Amino acid sequence: MHVAPFIRLTALVAFTIAFVGIATSAKDSVEIRISGHYFSAPATVQLVVAVEPDSKNRTLRVEADGDNMYTSTEMQLAGDREQRLHTIQFKDLSAGEYTLRAQVLSNTDVRSQDEARIMVSGGPDDANNGW
């Protein structure tokens, strides 16, 4: 029986499992969930932000950054004692393309972020904006 090839194979399998475990744990800890990507102005957009509880999480900042409009909201997080899902609503978004951005911040920096894009079409009085 050849022991050296068996040891090399075992080491390779162990390394692969460890690497996959690291890649999985490095996944972003925030996710934007939204139903739909197209809305009519003035739009009310509701999204759910999933945040993995972590002792370093201090603030959740959610932004709607558009062509002609910007709005944001922040909420304090209770670290690893915080709930996982947060419902955010932006009202009266005007026509244009928006980047929705959710950021989880610690006391010193941005820990994780996610983005989604939406389009708000113009209303009957605003035929030149939107699509």
Secondary structure, 3 states (H helix, E strand, C coil): CCHHHHHHHHHHHHHHHHHHHHHHHCCCCEEEEECCCEEECCEEEEEEEEECCCCCCCEEEEEEEECCCEEEEEEECCHHHCCCEEEEEEEEECCEEEEEEEEEECCCCEEEEEEEEEEEECCCCCCCCCC
